[in-house]
Amino acid sequence: MTNEIERFPVLRVTEEGISDIEEMTAREFPLTITLDNQELVTLLCSPTNLKYLAIGFLFSEGLLKSKEEIKKIIADEGKGVVWVETKEDKGVDRELVFKRFITSGCGRGASFYSAADAQSQAKIESQIKISPEEVFALVKEFQHRSQVYKATHGVHSAALCDTKSILFFSDDIGRHNAIDKIFGECILNDIPTEERIIITSGRISSEMLLKVAKRSIPIIISIAAPTNLGVRLAADLGITLIGSVRGRKMNVYSNDWRIRG
Amino acid sequence: MTNEIERFPVLRVTEEGISDIEEMTAREFPLTITLDNQELVTLLCSPTNLKYLAIGFLFSEGLLKSKEEIKKIIADEGKGVVWVETKEDKGVDRELVFKRFITSGCGRGASFYSAADAQSQAKIESQIKISPEEVFALVKEFQHRSQVYKATHGVHSAALCDTKSILFFSDDIGRHNAIDKIFGECILNDIPTEERIIITSGRISSEMLLKVAKRSIPIIISIAAPTNLGVRLAADLGITLIGSVRGRKMNVYSNDWRIRG
């Protein structure tokens, strides 16, 4: 965790008075991702699991489709670069890549892009079900899990679960990055996501929903609220969207037939 | 507000049982910004104040420097486009623009970019001061202000203030957009920001800090926590960064000489 935080002297002001304390903040780390010698993007992220983040990002953006395409991955934390080489040089059209990235990101996205992606996205057919008790138990575990959040209140978290427990957990200053890190890990280690559940601390926008749909995940749970396009896409793509989970209350926005009992 | 929300039927699950209710969600709206006939970017935003958002964005990204450069602004909400024309066709280098945008956005930014911008950013010398009482009063007003947040829990808010009251208020599904809308309004209406205060509901990252520094704002207040680069830049650029304001508690991360009493 030491790598992910930085301490600062802070003036703490409360009703009891003013004191000099030390506070921990989440570190921002610039990571440049290079695909077949083409510099694609620089993400601001938390400095962990850089390889997973790069691979998750490339899959989420549709620039890689299968693990078999990957020839080599080199991560250099000192330089803040991950180089990914594919077997056949992708020779990605620079303009096209830019076009995609511009329309991507948190609150900086586009549903032109989303709409196109959504149309090519197969409907998710998984018959998995989950009970409210299971949702509440998973979310409780999720909310107590992040040491970095407890220290800094400056990161988002994401988790891949089955109905009983958290399988993979990640945090990052970006809510998209936190999920991409989990997906990158699953892709590189051949871990299936089809019958699994994603939990996120962040709001569920159209981009978030599409990212999860690409990994064929049938249930997405958020502590926060969804946007209207998040709900519409979840409904259309056969995904059960559970939002605004607080204590023992939750909203099911779409495909509620997956709620058991 | 009706324009900014969409209602959905929702299955509400609590300890008391299951009920069919209706919930409001924040609308995502794709806005394309065109500068001198060049399509620059599509932002996902809340569908209000599109002109202000476009202008705030272009200034935040450094593509416009003064209001006098602007010849014409046409906003077409139906098409989701704002066209901005300048007196001298900017002929912005497409590659350069892309390079900037790629490294921008929420949790998708870069401190290469930030570092370059920070170096060219003049230190803020304003001698304005604020008392803890004034901070607590402003934040209290701020937190009760957003009708859309109360309805949806799906938007960020931003406000421009003096030490006594909120002057301009904005919400948007993106924390960057909420601030850009305020800055756009100030720029188009010749409202100075130099001796003013920004409040945001979002975390303060390096990009957020730089956006505020560009408008020469001496004090930034956040309900949420800053990142390490947010704190470092605020310290370097002479900005007083107040974060984690909850009830009657706050942290002053930098330039605490502006705290009175």
Interface residues (C-beta under 8 A of the other chain):
Chain A: I5 E6 F8 V10 L11 R12 V13 T14 E15 E23 T25 A26 R27 E28 P30 T32 L40 V41 T42 L43 L44 C45 F98 F101 I102 T103 S104 G105 C106 G107 R108 G109 A110 S111 F112 Y113 P132 T152 H153 G154 H156 D172 I173 G174 R175 H176 N177 R203 S205 S206 E207 A224 A225 P226 T227 N228 L229 G230 V231 S244 R248 K249 M250 N251 V252 Y253 D256 I259
Chain B: I5 E6 F8 V10 L11 R12 V13 T14 E15 E23 T25 A26 R27 E28 P30 T32 L40 V41 T42 L43 L44 C45 F98 F101 I102 T103 S104 G105 C106 G107 R108 G109 A110 S111 F112 Y113 P132 T152 H153 G154 H156 D172 I173 G174 R175 H176 N177 R203 S205 S206 E207 A224 A225 P226 T227 N228 L229 G230 V231 S244 R248 K249 M250 N251 V252 Y253 D256 I259
